[in-house]
Amino acid sequence: MGSAKHRQQPSRHLPGRGQTPSSSNEQDRETLQFNVRLAKARQAQADTNRIERKAFREHARIENAVAAYTRELCARLDEQQFTKGIQLTSIPEGGNSVLIVQLSDLHFNEQVDLPSNQYNFTIAAQRLRKLAQRVKQLGQSYGARKVVVACLGDFLNSDRRLDELLSNAHNRSCAAMLAADLLKTFLLDLREMFAIEVYSITGNESRVSKELGWSDALATDSYDLMIYAILKQGFGETDGIQFCGFRANELVFQVMGRTFLCLHGHQIGTNVQKSVQEIMGKYAAQGITVDYTLFGHMHASAIGDYHARNASLVGSNAYSEAGLNFCSKAAQNVHIITAAPAADPKAKQAKPAAASIDGMKVDLQDVTGIEPYVFNREWEAYSPKSESKLHTPSVVYQVVV
């Protein structure tokens, strides 16, 4: 009886004798959860390290690219010294007019060879000289003594991939110096008759980095700023040629009491008039009344009541004609700002009249008989970019899981 009673008693769990199945499963679950958390932490740390290493590689490549470009640019500047020995004529006594020349979308290092249009450095030098001739004619007709040159960006096509920039640093520096050399000659040509003021902003195609930036720090990473800085440094304190300001995306200047806003034009929407008035409203909220807006970007001339869109120095290229079915001509705009006549002192409460703004397109497509500006042909470096846009990459073989 005693032994049977002892066998019927429930078993007891004694310390060190093992665990029940439920407690064992609970510990296994906790161990699994801990291992998962540990693996996730290790993966998170690995991802962080990978991102940091990638960011460092990109930063190092940018620094190497900029250093390579800077070395080549300094070498070209040392070779050129384009301001040495320049003698300028005296500035003529003035009249009542000022001319504004819109310069945009020059794309100096682009090469076009179409039945309808050709473009290279030589043709660019011819078209700039023709533009200077027309400006001089207008200046004589209106009695102008000063020309304001509004540079609206895209003076070069750039290679925005870093490996191309590294391998083509010599070409980019040569193209930038050649662009500065041609613009130097253009400004000196105008300086024979006028005092010169230069304002400039950046374009979208001439940026160095891949990303399109709107902040000053990113947007000014541009060949447009480099060319402006070369000209400003080269002319220095030259009498009658002033470099009055450079901004990243937008710039405001005044001529004869009229306020002009400079844009490149890639911030203008399809409804041009509406976009221009919206931008003017933004400045009105800051207490600035914009009378006229100057921009380019679309490579097609359009002159309106409150804005003037510039064409390009290039004209049609392979991409615009074959890829977009869009044809254009080489042209740049010139505006004549004429002072209003003096108010009649006998008139009571006479309101001062504002200066008038007369705009015109200067057709530069045909340069037959125009002698090009002299430039160093050893610096020629082209970017056959427009034709390459026509070749759309396609996937030959793709694995889908």
C-alpha positions as a printed NumPy array, in Angstrom:
array([[  0.   ,   0.   ,   0.   ],
       [  2.716,   2.442,   0.897],
       [  4.585,   1.927,  -2.331],
       [  1.405,   2.273,  -4.436],
       [  0.487,   5.519,  -2.7  ],
       [  3.956,   6.821,  -3.334],
       [  3.634,   6.015,  -7.043],
       [  0.339,   7.927,  -7.314],
       [  1.812,  11.199,  -6.02 ],
       [  2.45 ,  13.803,  -8.776],
       [  6.042,  14.318,  -9.781],
       [  7.702,  17.474,  -8.635],
       [ 10.206,  19.632, -10.556],
       [ 13.4  ,  19.93 ,  -8.632],
       [ 16.095,  22.531,  -9.408],
       [ 18.808,  21.168, -11.687],
       [ 16.678,  18.204, -12.747],
       [ 15.65 ,  19.761, -16.228],
       [ 12.869,  22.071, -17.569],
       [  9.285,  21.653, -18.602],
       [  8.515,  21.811, -22.359],
       [  6.734,  25.194, -22.021],
       [  9.673,  26.905, -20.329],
       [ 12.09 ,  25.429, -22.887],
       [ 10.028,  26.804, -25.792],
       [  9.911,  30.213, -24.161],
       [ 13.692,  30.35 , -23.848],
       [ 14.116,  29.224, -27.463],
       [ 11.793,  32.013, -28.588],
       [ 13.73 ,  34.607, -26.6  ],
       [ 17.017,  33.342, -28.05 ],
       [ 15.604,  33.533, -31.586],
       [ 14.318,  37.074, -31.039],
       [ 17.679,  38.145, -29.632],
       [ 19.521,  36.652, -32.617],
       [ 17.142,  38.406, -35.048],
       [ 17.667,  41.736, -33.292],
       [ 21.41 ,  41.204, -33.378],
       [ 21.352,  40.321, -37.099],
       [ 19.225,  43.402, -37.882],
       [ 21.618,  45.614, -35.938],
       [ 24.58 ,  44.164, -37.818],
       [ 22.794,  44.724, -41.149],
       [ 21.895,  48.296, -40.197],
       [ 25.523,  48.981, -39.329],
       [ 26.66 ,  47.418, -42.605],
       [ 24.185,  49.605, -44.555],
       [ 25.399,  52.705, -42.722],
       [ 29.028,  51.864, -43.487],
       [ 28.188,  51.22 , -47.159],
       [ 26.386,  54.578, -47.477],
       [ 29.239,  56.393, -45.768],
       [ 31.807,  54.726, -48.03 ],
       [ 29.749,  55.591, -51.12 ],
       [ 29.412,  59.219, -50.016],
       [ 33.155,  59.426, -49.443],
       [ 33.892,  57.936, -52.873],
       [ 31.588,  60.462, -54.569],
       [ 33.123,  63.329, -52.594],
       [ 36.638,  62.17 , -53.463],
       [ 35.757,  61.878, -57.155],
       [ 34.29 ,  65.392, -57.174],
       [ 37.416,  66.804, -55.534],
       [ 39.64 ,  64.963, -58.018],
       [ 37.566,  66.22 , -60.952],
       [ 37.617,  69.812, -59.747],
       [ 41.338,  69.619, -59.052],
       [ 42.006,  68.276, -62.559],
       [ 39.879,  70.991, -64.132],
       [ 41.526,  73.698, -62.015],
       [ 45.029,  72.57 , -63.   ],
       [ 44.141,  72.657, -66.693],
       [ 42.41 ,  76.02 , -66.362],
       [ 45.367,  77.585, -64.576],
       [ 47.642,  76.255, -67.319],
       [ 45.49 ,  77.832, -70.008],
       [ 45.362,  81.168, -68.131],
       [ 49.138,  81.232, -67.826],
       [ 49.45 ,  80.623, -71.558],
       [ 46.908,  83.207, -72.659],
       [ 47.313,  86.507, -70.714],
       [ 44.684,  88.033, -73.014],
       [ 44.617,  91.502, -71.429],
       [ 48.289,  92.232, -72.01 ],
       [ 48.978,  95.242, -74.242],
       [ 45.34 ,  96.248, -74.854],
       [ 44.821,  99.918, -75.751],
       [ 41.31 , 101.293, -75.584],
       [ 39.746, 104.324, -77.2  ],
       [ 38.139, 106.995, -75.059],
       [ 34.475, 106.572, -74.205],
       [ 32.357, 108.822, -76.456],
       [ 30.203, 111.536, -74.993],
       [ 26.734, 110.259, -74.419],
       [ 23.245, 110.372, -75.728],
       [ 19.913, 109.515, -74.215],
       [ 19.864, 105.786, -74.936],
       [ 21.345, 102.596, -73.524],
       [ 21.429,  99.277, -75.346],
       [ 20.875,  95.908, -73.642],
       [ 22.296,  92.844, -75.38 ],
       [ 20.844,  89.481, -74.366],
       [ 23.472,  86.751, -74.554],
       [ 22.217,  83.251, -73.845],
       [ 22.517,  79.665, -75.02 ],
       [ 25.799,  80.183, -76.839],
       [ 26.84 ,  76.505, -76.398],
       [ 30.293,  77.263, -77.737],
       [ 31.585,  73.685, -77.634],
       [ 28.699,  72.163, -79.573],
       [ 29.205,  71.097, -83.166],
       [ 26.294,  70.958, -85.635],
       [ 26.545,  69.706, -89.207],
       [ 23.095,  69.62 , -90.809],
       [ 21.888,  70.609, -94.275],
       [ 19.916,  73.411, -92.639],
       [ 22.523,  74.577, -90.125],
       [ 26.216,  74.358, -89.25 ],
       [ 27.822,  75.441, -86.012],
       [ 31.34 ,  75.352, -84.641],
       [ 33.766,  77.782, -83.043],
       [ 34.43 ,  79.553, -86.343],
       [ 30.728,  80.114, -87.04 ],
       [ 30.233,  81.223, -83.441],
       [ 33.001,  83.794, -83.953],
       [ 31.259,  85.004, -87.134],
       [ 27.862,  85.288, -85.465],
       [ 29.267,  87.207, -82.52 ],
       [ 30.963,  89.656, -84.869],
       [ 27.721,  90.115, -86.816],
       [ 25.9  ,  90.778, -83.538],
       [ 28.491,  93.404, -82.588],
       [ 28.064,  95.076, -85.975],
       [ 24.3  ,  95.34 , -85.524],
       [ 24.705,  96.676, -81.988],
       [ 27.043,  99.367, -83.286],
       [ 24.555, 100.329, -85.991],
       [ 21.759, 100.612, -83.449],
       [ 23.987, 102.575, -81.087],
       [ 24.798, 105.117, -83.784],
       [ 21.138, 105.435, -84.781],
       [ 19.928, 106.034, -81.225],
       [ 22.924, 107.934, -79.889],
       [ 23.783, 105.355, -77.222],
       [ 26.961, 105.601, -75.193],
       [ 26.59 , 102.478, -73.05 ],
       [ 25.828,  98.812, -73.683],
       [ 24.628,  96.467, -70.939],
       [ 25.454,  92.826, -71.693],
       [ 23.052,  90.466, -69.884],
       [ 24.578,  86.969, -69.875],
       [ 21.769,  84.467, -69.296],
       [ 23.679,  81.191, -69.14 ],
       [ 24.411,  78.024, -71.094],
       [ 27.646,  79.295, -72.621],
       [ 29.015,  75.719, -72.746],
       [ 27.745,  72.185, -73.042],
       [ 29.235,  70.227, -70.185],
       [ 29.97 ,  66.585, -69.392],
       [ 28.092,  66.083, -66.149],
       [ 29.272,  62.515, -65.504],
       [ 32.306,  62.59 , -63.27 ],
       [ 34.326,  60.013, -65.18 ],
       [ 33.893,  62.032, -68.379],
       [ 34.889,  65.189, -66.562],
       [ 38.067,  63.509, -65.323],
       [ 39.015,  62.167, -68.738],
       [ 38.044,  65.355, -70.578],
       [ 39.435,  67.921, -68.142],
       [ 41.793,  69.217, -70.801],
       [ 38.94 ,  69.671, -73.313],
       [ 36.672,  71.428, -70.812],
       [ 39.38 ,  73.873, -69.784],
       [ 40.248,  74.602, -73.417],
       [ 36.591,  75.163, -74.29 ],
       [ 36.111,  77.49 , -71.317],
       [ 39.185,  79.505, -72.243],
       [ 38.143,  79.688, -75.885],
       [ 34.667,  80.871, -74.874],
       [ 36.241,  83.541, -72.682],
       [ 38.576,  84.521, -75.53 ],
       [ 35.702,  84.96 , -78.004],
       [ 33.632,  86.938, -75.501],
       [ 36.666,  89.071, -74.661],
       [ 37.012,  89.988, -78.337],
       [ 33.272,  90.649, -78.584],
       [ 33.37 ,  93.014, -75.578],
       [ 36.435,  94.814, -76.916],
       [ 34.683,  95.211, -80.265],
       [ 31.75 ,  96.94 , -78.543],
       [ 34.119,  98.914, -76.318],
       [ 35.354, 100.801, -79.407],
       [ 32.093, 102.783, -79.3  ],
       [ 30.46 , 102.225, -75.915],
       [ 31.042, 101.85 , -72.227],
       [ 30.26 ,  98.253, -71.209],
       [ 28.5  ,  96.782, -68.171],
       [ 28.231,  93.01 , -67.754],
       [ 25.745,  91.053, -65.622],
       [ 25.51 ,  87.277, -65.556],
       [ 23.582,  84.289, -64.203],
       [ 23.927,  80.522, -64.617],
       [ 22.143,  78.262, -67.071],
       [ 21.068,  74.657, -66.654],
       [ 23.176,  72.939, -69.335],
       [ 26.487,  74.447, -68.28 ],
       [ 26.409,  73.04 , -64.76 ],
       [ 29.32 ,  70.887, -63.643],
       [ 27.433,  68.544, -61.321],
       [ 24.773,  66.078, -62.425],
       [ 22.028,  67.537, -60.237],
       [ 20.199,  70.71 , -61.221],
       [ 20.581,  72.972, -58.211],
       [ 18.62 ,  76.01 , -57.124],
       [ 20.718,  77.001, -54.134],
       [ 23.568,  79.431, -54.772],
       [ 26.161,  76.892, -53.635],
       [ 25.064,  74.223, -56.112],
       [ 23.861,  76.387, -59.009],
       [ 27.122,  78.325, -59.181],
       [ 29.048,  75.072, -59.72 ],
       [ 28.881,  76.046, -63.372],
       [ 31.062,  76.841, -66.357],
       [ 29.071,  80.072, -66.771],
       [ 30.53 ,  81.388, -63.524],
       [ 33.989,  80.199, -64.567],
       [ 33.818,  82.123, -67.862],
       [ 32.484,  85.239, -66.105],
       [ 35.268,  85.024, -63.507],
       [ 37.929,  84.623, -66.217],
       [ 36.681,  87.727, -68.04 ],
       [ 36.387,  89.749, -64.851],
       [ 39.875,  88.758, -63.763],
       [ 41.305,  89.319, -67.225],
       [ 39.898,  92.797, -67.698],
       [ 40.548,  93.808, -64.098],
       [ 40.255,  97.577, -63.77 ],
       [ 39.978,  98.198, -67.523],
       [ 38.484, 101.627, -68.165],
       [ 34.962, 101.457, -69.542],
       [ 34.351,  97.734, -68.923],
       [ 32.657,  96.873, -65.635],
       [ 31.549,  93.479, -64.371],
       [ 28.653,  94.44 , -62.158],
       [ 27.34 ,  91.205, -60.717],
       [ 26.844,  87.455, -60.925],
       [ 24.002,  85.476, -59.344],
       [ 23.009,  81.844, -59.475],
       [ 19.498,  81.815, -60.944],
       [ 18.027,  85.316, -60.92 ],
       [ 19.479,  88.806, -61.073],
       [ 17.951,  92.291, -61.125],
       [ 19.541,  95.437, -62.562],
       [ 18.316,  98.898, -63.518],
       [ 18.747, 100.985, -66.647],
       [ 17.346, 104.519, -66.842],
       [ 14.917, 103.888, -64.01 ],
       [ 13.633, 100.636, -65.511],
       [ 14.11 ,  97.371, -63.603],
       [ 15.119,  94.271, -65.547],
       [ 15.02 ,  90.706, -64.257],
       [ 17.457,  88.133, -65.685],
       [ 16.53 ,  84.441, -65.743],
       [ 17.822,  81.532, -67.731],
       [ 14.299,  80.336, -68.485],
       [ 14.156,  76.741, -67.25 ],
       [ 11.897,  77.975, -64.443],
       [  9.373,  79.324, -66.983],
       [  6.308,  77.115, -67.56 ],
       [  4.455,  76.398, -70.78 ],
       [  2.218,  79.428, -70.229],
       [  4.996,  81.985, -70.573],
       [  2.988,  85.111, -69.807],
       [  1.477,  83.564, -66.676],
       [  4.87 ,  82.322, -65.432],
       [  6.502,  85.699, -66.022],
       [  3.759,  87.536, -64.146],
       [  3.98 ,  85.074, -61.249],
       [  7.723,  85.729, -60.953],
       [  7.131,  89.477, -61.178],
       [  4.565,  89.08 , -58.384],
       [  7.17 ,  87.366, -56.221],
       [  9.408,  90.422, -56.541],
       [  6.485,  92.783, -56.008],
       [  5.932,  91.117, -52.63 ],
       [  9.512,  92.146, -51.807],
       [  8.859,  95.754, -52.837],
       [ 10.636,  95.443, -56.211],
       [  8.73 ,  96.403, -59.352],
       [ 10.08 ,  94.446, -62.326],
       [  9.428,  96.223, -65.607],
       [ 10.841,  93.64 , -68.002],
       [ 12.076,  90.036, -67.816],
       [ 14.908,  88.675, -69.954],
       [ 15.452,  84.928, -70.441],
       [ 16.402,  82.253, -72.964],
       [ 16.58 ,  78.436, -72.692],
       [ 14.048,  77.508, -75.398],
       [ 16.268,  78.482, -78.376],
       [ 13.436,  80.44 , -79.99 ],
       [ 12.909,  84.202, -80.119],
       [  9.78 ,  85.745, -78.59 ],
       [  9.482,  89.415, -77.645],
       [  6.424,  90.534, -75.696],
       [  5.183,  93.445, -73.641],
       [  6.736,  92.327, -70.371],
       [  9.353,  89.777, -71.409],
       [ 11.814,  88.825, -74.134],
       [ 12.92 ,  85.262, -74.78 ],
       [ 16.258,  84.836, -76.493],
       [ 17.111,  82.306, -79.174],
       [ 20.497,  80.583, -79.252],
       [ 23.738,  81.246, -81.08 ],
       [ 23.596,  77.642, -82.308],
       [ 20.288,  77.406, -84.15 ],
       [ 18.776,  74.012, -84.912],
       [ 20.697,  70.877, -84.03 ],
       [ 20.179,  67.177, -84.652],
       [ 18.207,  66.627, -81.464],
       [ 15.823,  69.554, -81.936],
       [ 15.103,  68.804, -85.587],
       [ 14.979,  64.994, -85.655],
       [ 14.078,  64.265, -82.034],
       [ 11.662,  67.106, -81.261],
       [ 10.584,  68.266, -84.744],
       [ 11.513,  71.746, -83.562],
       [ 13.379,  74.119, -85.867],
       [ 14.935,  77.432, -84.896],
       [ 17.402,  80.018, -86.148],
       [ 20.48 ,  81.529, -84.586],
       [ 19.578,  84.906, -83.112],
       [ 20.042,  87.141, -80.083],
       [ 17.948,  90.029, -78.783],
       [ 18.904,  93.696, -78.453],
       [ 16.841,  96.27 , -76.557],
       [ 17.009, 100.055, -76.885],
       [ 16.212, 101.917, -73.672],
       [ 15.46 , 105.54 , -74.486],
       [ 15.114, 108.243, -71.877],
       [ 11.76 , 109.97 , -71.729],
       [ 11.634, 113.63 , -72.797],
       [ 11.861, 116.183, -70.043],
       [  8.529, 117.138, -68.544],
       [  7.092, 120.524, -69.415],
       [  7.804, 122.764, -66.407],
       [  4.599, 124.69 , -67.146],
       [  2.43 , 121.599, -66.803],
       [  0.778, 121.221, -63.425],
       [  1.442, 117.975, -61.547],
       [  3.124, 116.45 , -64.572],
       [  3.882, 112.784, -64.008],
       [  7.454, 111.862, -65.006],
       [  7.432, 109.704, -68.111],
       [  9.245, 106.374, -67.968],
       [ 11.97 , 105.349, -70.372],
       [ 10.759, 103.348, -73.352],
       [ 11.874,  99.778, -74.084],
       [ 12.141,  98.796, -77.751],
       [ 13.188,  95.19 , -78.366],
       [ 14.287,  93.478, -81.538],
       [ 15.642,  90.109, -82.67 ],
       [ 18.984,  90.159, -84.482],
       [ 19.05 ,  87.358, -87.069],
       [ 22.472,  85.67 , -86.959],
       [ 21.756,  82.569, -89.028],
       [ 23.452,  83.697, -92.229],
       [ 27.018,  84.925, -91.738],
       [ 28.078,  85.033, -95.372],
       [ 30.857,  87.571, -95.813],
       [ 31.403,  88.034, -92.055],
       [ 35.036,  87.671, -91.013],
       [ 35.25 ,  85.596, -87.804],
       [ 37.02 ,  86.819, -84.709],
       [ 40.549,  85.467, -84.459],
       [ 40.97 ,  82.703, -81.877],
       [ 43.442,  79.977, -80.982],
       [ 42.31 ,  76.922, -82.97 ],
       [ 44.425,  74.6  , -80.848],
       [ 41.841,  75.051, -78.101],
       [ 38.908,  73.71 , -80.084],
       [ 37.019,  70.992, -78.185],
       [ 33.549,  69.924, -79.203],
       [ 30.678,  68.139, -77.534],
       [ 28.607,  66.128, -80.045],
       [ 25.904,  65.955, -77.414],
       [ 22.823,  66.806, -79.431],
       [ 23.088,  63.847, -81.796],
       [ 23.753,  61.397, -78.965],
       [ 20.369,  62.308, -77.467],
       [ 18.679,  60.635, -80.428],
       [ 19.976,  57.205, -79.45 ],
       [ 17.581,  55.846, -76.812],
       [ 19.006,  52.878, -74.864],
       [ 16.923,  49.685, -74.826],
       [ 17.002,  46.517, -72.696],
       [ 18.079,  43.478, -74.714],
       [ 17.736,  40.866, -71.956],
       [ 16.   ,  41.267, -68.631],
       [ 15.519,  38.749, -65.835],
       [ 12.212,  39.039, -63.972],
       [ 11.771,  37.25 , -60.652]])
